[in-house]
Amino acid sequence: MIVVILGTNVCYVERTDAIPKLPGQISKSGTTIINTELGAFSTGLLLIEYDRGMDATSINPGEQIFEKTISGMYLGEIVRRVVLEMAETGSLFGSSIPEKLQTPFSLRTPHICAMQQYTSTNLDAVGSILFNEAGVTSSSFSCTQVTSLATEIMSLLNSSRNQLQVSAFSV
């Protein structure tokens, strides 16, 4: 079983007699569940510049890289970094960049999920989320389309990474 929500864990059933740390503690079934914490894996992972930037500014740089690239706790921050770069390099929201958008973790994963729910013709809610959560006051229809597309791309990348990285662990 694999659990991927705010973190990543994998568990499996093991014979208790195969676990040296549990001498004499044998269950009636002779088995127990072993829970592993995959979030600490960090070598050989597919990382993009936004992952590396987020890791560098996190409270534990260089640790739990796998968790940072796939968990719901960090997806909103990765998308915020993408949108911020688009605002800085492409004037996505006009000539000024909202201070709140520059604040780490101002966009959370629930906001990203909410933005993904809207169609390309009805993006008022995306504009509302950008205003309320990131302080964006000038979001034209095309700006909300671009932001919505960025959330979709990052979610797809996240999903693809989950599949690639989980299959790498099962080899």
DOSE-465147 format. One record per residue (C-alpha): residue number from 0; residue in one letter; z, y, x. Coordinates in Angstrom, 2 decimals. Each point is the difference from the previous one (the first is absolute). Example, Ala and Ser with C-alpha at 12.3 -4.5 7.8 and 13.67 -1.06 7.14 Angstrom:
! DOSE-465147
<pt><k>0</k><r>A</r><zz>7.80</zz><yy>-4.50</yy><xx>12.30</xx></pt>
<pt><k>1</k><r>S</r><zz>-0.66</zz><yy>3.44</yy><xx>1.37</xx></pt>
This chain:
! DOSE-465147
<pt><k>0</k><r>M</r><zz>0.00</zz><yy>0.00</yy><xx>0.00</xx></pt>
<pt><k>1</k><r>I</r><zz>-0.87</zz><yy>3.50</yy><xx>1.24</xx></pt>
<pt><k>2</k><r>V</r><zz>1.67</zz><yy>3.14</yy><xx>-1.37</xx></pt>
<pt><k>3</k><r>V</r><zz>-1.76</zz><yy>3.32</yy><xx>0.66</xx></pt>
<pt><k>4</k><r>I</r><zz>1.51</zz><yy>3.02</yy><xx>-1.75</xx></pt>
<pt><k>5</k><r>L</r><zz>2.25</zz><yy>2.36</yy><xx>1.93</xx></pt>
<pt><k>6</k><r>G</r><zz>0.19</zz><yy>-2.45</yy><xx>2.87</xx></pt>
<pt><k>7</k><r>T</r><zz>-1.49</zz><yy>-3.31</yy><xx>1.00</xx></pt>
<pt><k>8</k><r>N</r><zz>1.77</zz><yy>-3.33</yy><xx>0.05</xx></pt>
<pt><k>9</k><r>V</r><zz>-1.19</zz><yy>-3.57</yy><xx>0.11</xx></pt>
<pt><k>10</k><r>C</r><zz>2.18</zz><yy>-2.94</yy><xx>-0.86</xx></pt>
<pt><k>11</k><r>Y</r><zz>-0.49</zz><yy>-3.73</yy><xx>0.23</xx></pt>
<pt><k>12</k><r>V</r><zz>1.93</zz><yy>-3.20</yy><xx>-0.68</xx></pt>
<pt><k>13</k><r>E</r><zz>1.44</zz><yy>-1.75</yy><xx>3.06</xx></pt>
<pt><k>14</k><r>R</r><zz>1.97</zz><yy>-3.21</yy><xx>0.48</xx></pt>
<pt><k>15</k><r>T</r><zz>3.63</zz><yy>0.91</yy><xx>0.74</xx></pt>
<pt><k>16</k><r>D</r><zz>0.24</zz><yy>-2.66</yy><xx>2.71</xx></pt>
<pt><k>17</k><r>A</r><zz>-2.75</zz><yy>1.87</yy><xx>1.89</xx></pt>
<pt><k>18</k><r>I</r><zz>2.12</zz><yy>3.16</yy><xx>0.25</xx></pt>
<pt><k>19</k><r>P</r><zz>2.28</zz><yy>-0.20</yy><xx>3.06</xx></pt>
<pt><k>20</k><r>K</r><zz>2.04</zz><yy>3.03</yy><xx>-1.11</xx></pt>
<pt><k>21</k><r>L</r><zz>1.17</zz><yy>-1.85</yy><xx>-3.12</xx></pt>
<pt><k>22</k><r>P</r><zz>1.59</zz><yy>-3.18</yy><xx>1.40</xx></pt>
<pt><k>23</k><r>G</r><zz>1.63</zz><yy>-2.02</yy><xx>-2.73</xx></pt>
<pt><k>24</k><r>Q</r><zz>-0.99</zz><yy>2.41</yy><xx>-2.74</xx></pt>
<pt><k>25</k><r>I</r><zz>-2.41</zz><yy>-2.14</yy><xx>-1.94</xx></pt>
<pt><k>26</k><r>S</r><zz>-0.79</zz><yy>0.88</yy><xx>-3.60</xx></pt>
<pt><k>27</k><r>K</r><zz>-0.31</zz><yy>-2.64</yy><xx>-2.70</xx></pt>
<pt><k>28</k><r>S</r><zz>-3.76</zz><yy>0.29</yy><xx>0.17</xx></pt>
<pt><k>29</k><r>G</r><zz>-0.03</zz><yy>-0.10</yy><xx>3.81</xx></pt>
<pt><k>30</k><r>T</r><zz>-2.04</zz><yy>3.20</yy><xx>0.07</xx></pt>
<pt><k>31</k><r>T</r><zz>0.59</zz><yy>3.72</yy><xx>0.11</xx></pt>
<pt><k>32</k><r>I</r><zz>-2.10</zz><yy>3.12</yy><xx>-0.29</xx></pt>
<pt><k>33</k><r>I</r><zz>-0.69</zz><yy>1.89</yy><xx>3.21</xx></pt>
<pt><k>34</k><r>N</r><zz>-0.75</zz><yy>3.69</yy><xx>-0.51</xx></pt>
<pt><k>35</k><r>T</r><zz>-1.86</zz><yy>1.82</yy><xx>2.77</xx></pt>
<pt><k>36</k><r>E</r><zz>-0.35</zz><yy>3.72</yy><xx>0.49</xx></pt>
<pt><k>37</k><r>L</r><zz>-3.62</zz><yy>0.73</yy><xx>0.96</xx></pt>
<pt><k>38</k><r>G</r><zz>0.40</zz><yy>3.76</yy><xx>0.17</xx></pt>
<pt><k>39</k><r>A</r><zz>0.99</zz><yy>-0.13</yy><xx>3.66</xx></pt>
<pt><k>40</k><r>F</r><zz>-3.30</zz><yy>-1.49</yy><xx>1.18</xx></pt>
<pt><k>41</k><r>S</r><zz>-1.99</zz><yy>2.62</yy><xx>1.84</xx></pt>
<pt><k>42</k><r>T</r><zz>-2.43</zz><yy>-1.36</yy><xx>2.57</xx></pt>
<pt><k>43</k><r>G</r><zz>-3.71</zz><yy>-0.33</yy><xx>-0.67</xx></pt>
<pt><k>44</k><r>L</r><zz>-0.02</zz><yy>1.81</yy><xx>-3.33</xx></pt>
<pt><k>45</k><r>L</r><zz>-2.88</zz><yy>2.02</yy><xx>-1.41</xx></pt>
<pt><k>46</k><r>L</r><zz>1.24</zz><yy>3.60</yy><xx>0.21</xx></pt>
<pt><k>47</k><r>I</r><zz>-1.73</zz><yy>3.26</yy><xx>-0.81</xx></pt>
<pt><k>48</k><r>E</r><zz>0.98</zz><yy>3.43</yy><xx>1.30</xx></pt>
<pt><k>49</k><r>Y</r><zz>2.05</zz><yy>0.74</yy><xx>-3.13</xx></pt>
<pt><k>50</k><r>D</r><zz>2.07</zz><yy>-3.17</yy><xx>0.53</xx></pt>
<pt><k>51</k><r>R</r><zz>0.67</zz><yy>0.94</yy><xx>3.62</xx></pt>
<pt><k>52</k><r>G</r><zz>0.93</zz><yy>3.58</yy><xx>-0.93</xx></pt>
<pt><k>53</k><r>M</r><zz>2.35</zz><yy>-1.13</yy><xx>-2.73</xx></pt>
<pt><k>54</k><r>D</r><zz>1.64</zz><yy>-2.52</yy><xx>2.32</xx></pt>
<pt><k>55</k><r>A</r><zz>0.46</zz><yy>2.61</yy><xx>2.74</xx></pt>
<pt><k>56</k><r>T</r><zz>1.89</zz><yy>2.32</yy><xx>-2.37</xx></pt>
<pt><k>57</k><r>S</r><zz>2.02</zz><yy>-2.73</yy><xx>-1.72</xx></pt>
<pt><k>58</k><r>I</r><zz>3.70</zz><yy>-0.63</yy><xx>0.58</xx></pt>
<pt><k>59</k><r>N</r><zz>-0.89</zz><yy>-3.17</yy><xx>1.92</xx></pt>
<pt><k>60</k><r>P</r><zz>-3.20</zz><yy>0.57</yy><xx>2.00</xx></pt>
<pt><k>61</k><r>G</r><zz>-1.59</zz><yy>-3.17</yy><xx>1.34</xx></pt>
<pt><k>62</k><r>E</r><zz>2.02</zz><yy>-2.22</yy><xx>-2.31</xx></pt>
<pt><k>63</k><r>Q</r><zz>-0.95</zz><yy>-1.72</yy><xx>-3.25</xx></pt>
<pt><k>64</k><r>I</r><zz>-3.66</zz><yy>0.99</yy><xx>0.38</xx></pt>
<pt><k>65</k><r>F</r><zz>-1.20</zz><yy>-2.74</yy><xx>-2.33</xx></pt>
<pt><k>66</k><r>E</r><zz>2.33</zz><yy>1.21</yy><xx>-2.74</xx></pt>
<pt><k>67</k><r>K</r><zz>-1.10</zz><yy>3.60</yy><xx>0.48</xx></pt>
<pt><k>68</k><r>T</r><zz>-3.67</zz><yy>-0.89</yy><xx>-0.45</xx></pt>
<pt><k>69</k><r>I</r><zz>0.29</zz><yy>-1.95</yy><xx>-3.23</xx></pt>
<pt><k>70</k><r>S</r><zz>3.14</zz><yy>0.84</yy><xx>-1.90</xx></pt>
<pt><k>71</k><r>G</r><zz>0.34</zz><yy>2.30</yy><xx>-2.96</xx></pt>
<pt><k>72</k><r>M</r><zz>2.62</zz><yy>2.00</yy><xx>1.84</xx></pt>
<pt><k>73</k><r>Y</r><zz>-2.63</zz><yy>1.46</yy><xx>2.34</xx></pt>
<pt><k>74</k><r>L</r><zz>-3.32</zz><yy>-0.02</yy><xx>-1.89</xx></pt>
<pt><k>75</k><r>G</r><zz>0.59</zz><yy>3.42</yy><xx>-1.60</xx></pt>
<pt><k>76</k><r>E</r><zz>0.70</zz><yy>1.52</yy><xx>3.41</xx></pt>
<pt><k>77</k><r>I</r><zz>-3.18</zz><yy>-1.47</yy><xx>1.48</xx></pt>
<pt><k>78</k><r>V</r><zz>-2.05</zz><yy>1.48</yy><xx>-2.87</xx></pt>
<pt><k>79</k><r>R</r><zz>1.77</zz><yy>3.36</yy><xx>0.44</xx></pt>
<pt><k>80</k><r>R</r><zz>-1.07</zz><yy>0.02</yy><xx>3.63</xx></pt>
<pt><k>81</k><r>V</r><zz>-3.62</zz><yy>-0.72</yy><xx>-0.97</xx></pt>
<pt><k>82</k><r>V</r><zz>-0.02</zz><yy>2.75</yy><xx>-2.64</xx></pt>
<pt><k>83</k><r>L</r><zz>1.70</zz><yy>2.43</yy><xx>2.40</xx></pt>
<pt><k>84</k><r>E</r><zz>-2.65</zz><yy>-0.61</yy><xx>2.64</xx></pt>
<pt><k>85</k><r>M</r><zz>-2.74</zz><yy>0.57</yy><xx>-2.58</xx></pt>
<pt><k>86</k><r>A</r><zz>1.70</zz><yy>3.27</yy><xx>-0.94</xx></pt>
<pt><k>87</k><r>E</r><zz>0.31</zz><yy>1.07</yy><xx>3.65</xx></pt>
<pt><k>88</k><r>T</r><zz>-3.51</zz><yy>-0.92</yy><xx>1.12</xx></pt>
<pt><k>89</k><r>G</r><zz>-2.00</zz><yy>0.47</yy><xx>-3.17</xx></pt>
<pt><k>90</k><r>S</r><zz>1.83</zz><yy>2.70</yy><xx>-1.94</xx></pt>
<pt><k>91</k><r>L</r><zz>0.48</zz><yy>-2.49</yy><xx>-2.83</xx></pt>
<pt><k>92</k><r>F</r><zz>2.37</zz><yy>2.28</yy><xx>-1.93</xx></pt>
<pt><k>93</k><r>G</r><zz>-1.31</zz><yy>3.36</yy><xx>1.16</xx></pt>
<pt><k>94</k><r>S</r><zz>1.03</zz><yy>2.13</yy><xx>2.94</xx></pt>
<pt><k>95</k><r>S</r><zz>3.71</zz><yy>-0.84</yy><xx>-0.03</xx></pt>
<pt><k>96</k><r>I</r><zz>1.79</zz><yy>-3.30</yy><xx>0.20</xx></pt>
<pt><k>97</k><r>P</r><zz>3.03</zz><yy>-0.34</yy><xx>-2.27</xx></pt>
<pt><k>98</k><r>E</r><zz>3.27</zz><yy>-0.26</yy><xx>1.91</xx></pt>
<pt><k>99</k><r>K</r><zz>1.11</zz><yy>-2.88</yy><xx>-2.18</xx></pt>
<pt><k>100</k><r>L</r><zz>-3.12</zz><yy>-2.01</yy><xx>0.94</xx></pt>
<pt><k>101</k><r>Q</r><zz>1.02</zz><yy>0.45</yy><xx>3.63</xx></pt>
<pt><k>102</k><r>T</r><zz>3.43</zz><yy>-1.51</yy><xx>-0.73</xx></pt>
<pt><k>103</k><r>P</r><zz>0.24</zz><yy>-3.69</yy><xx>0.95</xx></pt>
<pt><k>104</k><r>F</r><zz>0.43</zz><yy>-2.37</yy><xx>-2.95</xx></pt>
<pt><k>105</k><r>S</r><zz>-0.72</zz><yy>2.71</yy><xx>-2.60</xx></pt>
<pt><k>106</k><r>L</r><zz>-2.51</zz><yy>-2.43</yy><xx>-1.52</xx></pt>
<pt><k>107</k><r>R</r><zz>1.58</zz><yy>-3.32</yy><xx>-0.90</xx></pt>
<pt><k>108</k><r>T</r><zz>-1.64</zz><yy>-3.28</yy><xx>-0.87</xx></pt>
<pt><k>109</k><r>P</r><zz>0.67</zz><yy>0.37</yy><xx>-3.75</xx></pt>
<pt><k>110</k><r>H</r><zz>-1.98</zz><yy>3.28</yy><xx>0.10</xx></pt>
<pt><k>111</k><r>I</r><zz>-2.89</zz><yy>-1.78</yy><xx>1.73</xx></pt>
<pt><k>112</k><r>C</r><zz>0.05</zz><yy>-2.77</yy><xx>-2.61</xx></pt>
<pt><k>113</k><r>A</r><zz>0.01</zz><yy>2.59</yy><xx>-2.78</xx></pt>
<pt><k>114</k><r>M</r><zz>-2.98</zz><yy>1.82</yy><xx>1.53</xx></pt>
<pt><k>115</k><r>Q</r><zz>-1.97</zz><yy>-3.24</yy><xx>0.17</xx></pt>
<pt><k>116</k><r>Q</r><zz>0.27</zz><yy>-0.54</yy><xx>-3.74</xx></pt>
<pt><k>117</k><r>Y</r><zz>-2.32</zz><yy>2.84</yy><xx>-0.95</xx></pt>
<pt><k>118</k><r>T</r><zz>-3.76</zz><yy>-0.15</yy><xx>-0.36</xx></pt>
<pt><k>119</k><r>S</r><zz>-2.38</zz><yy>2.20</yy><xx>1.94</xx></pt>
<pt><k>120</k><r>T</r><zz>-0.59</zz><yy>2.14</yy><xx>-3.11</xx></pt>
<pt><k>121</k><r>N</r><zz>3.66</zz><yy>0.55</yy><xx>-0.94</xx></pt>
<pt><k>122</k><r>L</r><zz>1.85</zz><yy>1.20</yy><xx>3.07</xx></pt>
<pt><k>123</k><r>D</r><zz>2.36</zz><yy>2.54</yy><xx>-1.59</xx></pt>
<pt><k>124</k><r>A</r><zz>2.92</zz><yy>-2.32</yy><xx>0.67</xx></pt>
<pt><k>125</k><r>V</r><zz>-0.97</zz><yy>-0.26</yy><xx>3.70</xx></pt>
<pt><k>126</k><r>G</r><zz>0.02</zz><yy>3.81</yy><xx>0.20</xx></pt>
<pt><k>127</k><r>S</r><zz>3.39</zz><yy>0.04</yy><xx>-1.73</xx></pt>
<pt><k>128</k><r>I</r><zz>1.46</zz><yy>-2.50</yy><xx>2.49</xx></pt>
<pt><k>129</k><r>L</r><zz>-1.44</zz><yy>1.99</yy><xx>2.92</xx></pt>
<pt><k>130</k><r>F</r><zz>1.60</zz><yy>3.16</yy><xx>-1.41</xx></pt>
<pt><k>131</k><r>N</r><zz>3.39</zz><yy>-1.53</yy><xx>-0.80</xx></pt>
<pt><k>132</k><r>E</r><zz>0.43</zz><yy>-2.20</yy><xx>3.06</xx></pt>
<pt><k>133</k><r>A</r><zz>-2.05</zz><yy>1.67</yy><xx>2.75</xx></pt>
<pt><k>134</k><r>G</r><zz>0.01</zz><yy>3.65</yy><xx>-1.08</xx></pt>
<pt><k>135</k><r>V</r><zz>-3.79</zz><yy>0.18</yy><xx>-0.34</xx></pt>
<pt><k>136</k><r>T</r><zz>-0.80</zz><yy>2.97</yy><xx>-2.26</xx></pt>
<pt><k>137</k><r>S</r><zz>-3.78</zz><yy>0.15</yy><xx>0.40</xx></pt>
<pt><k>138</k><r>S</r><zz>-1.38</zz><yy>-3.43</yy><xx>-0.74</xx></pt>
<pt><k>139</k><r>S</r><zz>-3.53</zz><yy>0.10</yy><xx>-1.35</xx></pt>
<pt><k>140</k><r>F</r><zz>-1.61</zz><yy>-2.98</yy><xx>-1.67</xx></pt>
<pt><k>141</k><r>S</r><zz>-1.69</zz><yy>-0.98</yy><xx>3.29</xx></pt>
<pt><k>142</k><r>C</r><zz>3.32</zz><yy>0.27</yy><xx>1.88</xx></pt>
<pt><k>143</k><r>T</r><zz>1.70</zz><yy>-2.33</yy><xx>-2.43</xx></pt>
<pt><k>144</k><r>Q</r><zz>-2.97</zz><yy>-2.38</yy><xx>0.25</xx></pt>
<pt><k>145</k><r>V</r><zz>0.28</zz><yy>-0.07</yy><xx>3.79</xx></pt>
<pt><k>146</k><r>T</r><zz>3.77</zz><yy>-0.51</yy><xx>-0.16</xx></pt>
<pt><k>147</k><r>S</r><zz>-0.38</zz><yy>-2.74</yy><xx>-2.58</xx></pt>
<pt><k>148</k><r>L</r><zz>-2.61</zz><yy>-1.68</yy><xx>2.18</xx></pt>
<pt><k>149</k><r>A</r><zz>2.31</zz><yy>0.25</yy><xx>3.04</xx></pt>
<pt><k>150</k><r>T</r><zz>2.79</zz><yy>-1.76</yy><xx>-1.91</xx></pt>
<pt><k>151</k><r>E</r><zz>-2.43</zz><yy>-2.72</yy><xx>-1.05</xx></pt>
<pt><k>152</k><r>I</r><zz>-1.31</zz><yy>-0.50</yy><xx>3.55</xx></pt>
<pt><k>153</k><r>M</r><zz>3.50</zz><yy>-0.19</yy><xx>1.48</xx></pt>
<pt><k>154</k><r>S</r><zz>1.09</zz><yy>-2.46</yy><xx>-2.68</xx></pt>
<pt><k>155</k><r>L</r><zz>-3.04</zz><yy>-2.18</yy><xx>0.70</xx></pt>
<pt><k>156</k><r>L</r><zz>0.66</zz><yy>0.19</yy><xx>3.74</xx></pt>
<pt><k>157</k><r>N</r><zz>3.61</zz><yy>-0.92</yy><xx>-0.64</xx></pt>
<pt><k>158</k><r>S</r><zz>-1.04</zz><yy>-2.95</yy><xx>-2.16</xx></pt>
<pt><k>159</k><r>S</r><zz>-2.51</zz><yy>-1.17</yy><xx>2.62</xx></pt>
<pt><k>160</k><r>R</r><zz>2.59</zz><yy>0.28</yy><xx>2.75</xx></pt>
<pt><k>161</k><r>N</r><zz>2.43</zz><yy>-2.04</yy><xx>-2.07</xx></pt>
<pt><k>162</k><r>Q</r><zz>-2.55</zz><yy>-2.79</yy><xx>-0.32</xx></pt>
<pt><k>163</k><r>L</r><zz>-1.06</zz><yy>0.14</yy><xx>3.66</xx></pt>
<pt><k>164</k><r>Q</r><zz>3.49</zz><yy>0.21</yy><xx>1.41</xx></pt>
<pt><k>165</k><r>V</r><zz>1.57</zz><yy>-2.56</yy><xx>-2.32</xx></pt>
<pt><k>166</k><r>S</r><zz>-2.80</zz><yy>-2.47</yy><xx>0.79</xx></pt>
<pt><k>167</k><r>A</r><zz>0.56</zz><yy>0.66</yy><xx>3.72</xx></pt>
<pt><k>168</k><r>F</r><zz>3.65</zz><yy>-1.01</yy><xx>-0.41</xx></pt>
<pt><k>169</k><r>S</r><zz>-0.93</zz><yy>-3.22</yy><xx>-1.78</xx></pt>
<pt><k>170</k><r>V</r><zz>-2.23</zz><yy>-1.24</yy><xx>2.84</xx></pt>
